[in-house]
Amino acid sequence: MRAQVRAAFALHLASAWGLRTDGEMVAALEAELGAAHAGAVARYTQVGFFRANGTEDTSTVKRAVARAYGAVAPCARCAGSGRTPKPAPRCPQCGGTGGPCPRCRGSGLGRAPKGTNICSAKSEGCGGTGYDLDLAPDVPRTPTGDVSTDRDVLYESGDDTLEEYGGVSEVAKLRSTYLPALAEGVRWPINPRANVLVASGRTSYSGIVQVLPSHGTGARLRQAFVARPGHVLCSIDYGSLELCTLAQVCLWTVGHSALGEALNRGDDCHCRTGAMMIGIDYVEFLSRKKELKDKRQAAKAANFGFPGGMGAATLVLTKRKRSEGTTTAHDGTIYNGLRFCVLVAGARACGADKVTEWKGRAIPPTCVRCLEVVEHTLRPAWFAAYPEMREYFSYISTAVDRSGTLEQFGSGRIRGGLDFCNGANTLFQGLAADGAKHALWQVSREAHTDPSSPLWGSHPVIFVHDEIISELPEERAHEAAHRMAEIMVSSMREYVPDVRITAEPALMLRWHKAAEPTYVDGRLVPWEPKEKGIQ
């Protein structure tokens, strides 16, 4: 409890100082996103997702979603039109009998029918799709029973047009949610409210700072955050921290860890897994790292997905989202997310054959070749590289079956209500979170209370899982950054004593995810992107 209270105070100090944004960059982003949205509207008007007046035709999008998720039979209520005729109201004077009635002139109608309405989404209707949804149980629904069109549904549809269209709603969210928040930071500091403890042991923030996109146009949003005059931003992220804490937990639970041995040697564990995956020596893979970057990318997904008990279907579906980047096939086709059949097996196209069931579970339409590659190539290679993981999973399974409760190493926190996956995750993820929060406290304490420290006058501003970003006085940024890294490493070693811990500082004038340590004449200086213009 004491450690959580100290971390909460450090988070409060960081939030009180806050972050500032650059008005020029915010304006540039607004123009860029506006142009992207206008281009998307023009493109998707051609397929019917937008009307001529620029408004979204949700009925057409829902019909496309229903088809993608297996709906084929027409709705009996509306005969496949998606719309239900309104009943013609009876004339109030003659009761609908007509005849010589002067009011309705013999028609029996009180007034002419006024068009149609959308066929309802309840069990007897189709939600405007024109399909019998009762015969298509895989069609995703909202809590009210309507057909869902959220971004994950679009990305997981297995339909190329819908997957690409998911980016339109993403751009719309960037414009409506993120840009206004960034604009506020031009006028005064953004002070996000921190929550020191969520179920996994990590922290969370209100607002946008912890959910900023990491790829595509959205990744540029974080570049609007800038250091105050006379300061630079310093980002320090631990090297592969959750692999380190996983190895430490394996040492404590099963007594050995090939992963820990590799990390202590300074190996690139993604290259090691990749070498096992394609059946070559680790040294050879490392020497061909640039040539084999696609294989390493797939191995990295395995290294971070499998330890938490992630199955093949979940890994494929999670990693094919736009937020994971892109995959380029040999023919130049660019896919959203990671496509394992292309990355590992060299397939010419992803999704030529799709399935909606895997190991007895219904799944969104998914490339069967991707599933086979993950199940029969990636997973066996990962277990071969790190054989302790079978024993670790057995340990977790026994503990979860017995009580559904685990005690966190180091902090002694108790987490209950666990199933296998969050049980497998919580020990190493929680250990990383506890060590990182301890480091944040130590950095904050020295920055605010020790005038003799190079960190004096520095301000941590944001804490994202295991990364601390601070504003450092420009004139002693080199010394402050290295002192901050020293504290972070020594603090984490109190929680992870047997596995090598690394943390390198990078300076920057604006927040860049890609910032790297940059030295001139032996001194750390702000990293600059290679692109020209506002970056």
Order of alpha helices (4+ residues) and beta strands (2+ residues): alpha-beta-alpha-alpha-beta-beta-alpha-alpha-alpha-beta-beta-alpha-beta-beta-alpha-alpha-alpha-alpha-alpha-alpha-beta-beta-alpha-beta-beta-alpha-alpha-alpha-beta-beta-alpha-beta-beta-alpha-beta-beta-beta
